[in-house]
Amino acid sequence: MQHSQPDLSRSLGADLRTLRKARSFTLADLATRLGRSVGWLSQVERDLSEPSVTDLRHIAAALDISVSMLFGQTQASADEAGWVVRKGARRAIGSRGAGLIEELLSPDLTDDFEMVHSTFEPHSAIDEPVTRPTQEVGYLLSGRLDLEVGPRRFTLGPGDSFRIRGEPFRWINPYDDPAVAIWVIAPPVY
């Protein structure tokens, strides 16, 4: 019995190119990490070649993203593709580690920024501070969240917003309710 490949969106190649560039990898760098040719990788990024499931696993590992980020491509209707992401069509991103559930709100990763819906589960935290070469702003929709940015610690509530400019940060939700935030990250990192 033949198994068909998952239906990958037209933006898979563009997303891969954006993720590769966000990590300052050249085509040659990533191709070497994958044990593949530069020509093959270039064709994948231009949506001229479709990677196998195994290829996608290797690409995800090399880019330090979850495999679900690559499989989660949902084909939008022709009149909405690239403009609208329906609630049921959001792509799960991140590793879901430490009690964080993230969904991509942006149609793809081809813009100068990405928009992310983040749910921080009750009594969860990221263990080590994260530093990434980005500018990020967030808006807390519900719940409460403690945010450490550099040496400062803030407690955020619904309607509060914040900014992080390439500084080490970590989040903590020591509360009994989930915290839900919208993040805008530039350049895209997922």
C-alpha positions in Angstrom: 0.0 0.0 0.0 1.4 3.4 -1.0 1.3 6.2 1.6 1.0 9.7 0.2 3.1 12.6 1.4 1.4 15.1 3.7 -0.1 18.0 1.8 2.5 20.8 2.2 1.5 24.4 1.6 3.0 26.5 -1.2 4.8 28.5 1.5 6.9 25.6 2.9 9.9 26.6 0.7 9.6 30.3 1.6 9.3 29.5 5.3 12.4 27.3 5.1 14.4 30.0 3.4 13.3 32.5 6.1 14.2 30.2 8.9 17.6 29.4 7.4 18.4 33.1 6.9 17.2 33.9 10.5 19.9 31.5 11.7 22.5 33.1 9.4 23.0 29.8 7.5 23.9 29.9 3.8 22.4 27.3 1.5 25.8 25.6 1.6 25.8 25.6 5.5 22.4 24.0 5.7 23.0 21.6 2.9 26.1 20.3 4.6 24.3 19.9 7.9 21.6 17.8 6.0 24.1 15.8 3.9 22.3 17.1 0.8 23.4 19.1 -2.2 23.0 22.9 -2.4 21.0 22.4 -5.6 18.5 20.1 -3.9 18.0 22.5 -1.0 17.6 25.4 -3.4 14.8 23.5 -5.2 13.1 22.7 -1.9 13.2 26.4 -1.0 11.7 27.4 -4.4 9.0 24.7 -4.0 10.4 22.8 -7.1 11.2 19.7 -5.1 9.2 18.1 -2.3 11.2 16.8 0.7 10.4 13.4 2.2 9.2 13.0 5.7 12.7 12.0 6.7 14.1 15.1 5.0 11.7 17.3 7.0 12.8 15.7 10.2 16.4 16.4 9.4 15.6 20.0 8.3 13.7 20.6 11.6 16.6 19.3 13.7 19.1 21.4 11.7 17.0 24.5 12.2 16.1 23.7 15.8 12.4 23.8 15.3 9.6 21.2 15.9 8.8 18.9 13.0 5.1 19.9 13.6 6.1 23.4 12.3 6.8 21.9 8.9 3.8 19.5 8.9 1.3 22.0 10.1 0.9 23.8 6.8 -2.8 24.2 6.1 -3.9 25.0 2.6 -6.1 28.1 2.7 -8.7 28.8 0.1 -7.3 30.6 -3.0 -8.9 33.9 -2.1 -7.5 33.8 1.5 -4.1 32.3 1.0 -1.4 34.7 2.2 -3.9 37.0 3.9 -6.1 35.1 6.4 -5.4 32.4 8.9 -8.5 30.8 10.3 -8.6 29.8 14.0 -8.7 26.1 13.1 -5.9 26.4 10.6 -3.1 27.8 12.8 0.2 26.1 12.8 1.5 24.7 16.1 5.1 26.0 16.6 7.8 25.6 19.2 8.4 22.5 21.2 5.5 22.8 23.7 8.1 22.4 26.3 7.9 24.0 29.8 4.1 24.4 29.5 4.1 26.8 26.5 1.7 26.2 23.6 2.4 28.4 20.6 0.5 28.9 17.3 1.6 30.9 14.3 -1.0 33.7 13.5 0.9 34.9 10.5 0.0 33.3 7.2 3.7 32.3 6.7 7.2 33.4 7.6 8.0 35.6 4.6 7.4 39.0 6.3 9.8 40.9 8.4 8.0 39.7 11.5 5.9 36.9 12.8 2.8 37.0 15.0 2.4 34.3 17.6 -0.5 33.2 19.9 1.1 31.9 23.2 -0.6 30.1 26.0 1.4 29.7 29.2 0.0 26.9 31.3 -0.6 27.3 35.0 2.5 26.7 37.2 4.9 26.6 34.3 8.2 28.4 33.6 11.1 28.4 31.2 14.1 27.3 33.2 16.9 29.3 31.5 16.8 32.8 30.1 16.5 33.0 26.3 18.5 35.5 24.2 17.7 35.9 20.6 18.7 38.5 18.0 15.1 39.9 17.7 12.9 42.7 18.7 9.7 41.4 20.3 6.5 43.0 21.7 3.7 41.3 23.4 0.2 41.9 24.7 -1.4 39.9 27.5 -4.9 38.9 26.6 -5.8 37.0 29.8 -4.3 35.6 33.0 -1.2 36.8 34.7 2.4 36.3 33.7 5.7 37.2 35.3 8.4 38.3 32.9 12.1 38.7 33.6 13.9 40.9 31.1 17.6 41.3 32.0 17.7 42.1 35.7 14.1 43.4 35.8 11.0 41.4 36.8 7.5 42.4 35.9 4.1 41.0 36.7 1.7 41.5 33.7 -2.0 41.3 33.7 -4.7 41.5 30.9 -4.2 44.5 28.7 -0.5 45.0 29.6 2.1 45.0 26.9 5.9 44.6 26.9 9.0 44.9 24.7 12.2 42.8 24.5 15.2 44.0 22.4 17.7 41.2 22.1 17.9 41.0 25.9 17.9 37.7 28.0 14.4 37.0 29.1 12.4 34.3 30.8 8.7 33.9 31.7 7.0 32.3 34.7 3.4 31.5 35.2 3.2 30.7 39.0 -0.6 31.3 38.9 -3.6 28.9 38.8 -4.9 30.1 35.4 -3.3 30.0 32.0 -1.9 33.3 30.6 -2.6 34.1 26.9 -0.5 36.6 25.0 0.0 37.8 21.4 3.7 38.2 20.5 5.2 40.0 17.4 8.7 38.9 16.7 11.1 40.4 14.2 12.8 38.9 12.4 10.8 35.5 12.4 12.6 32.8 14.5 10.2 29.8 14.2 
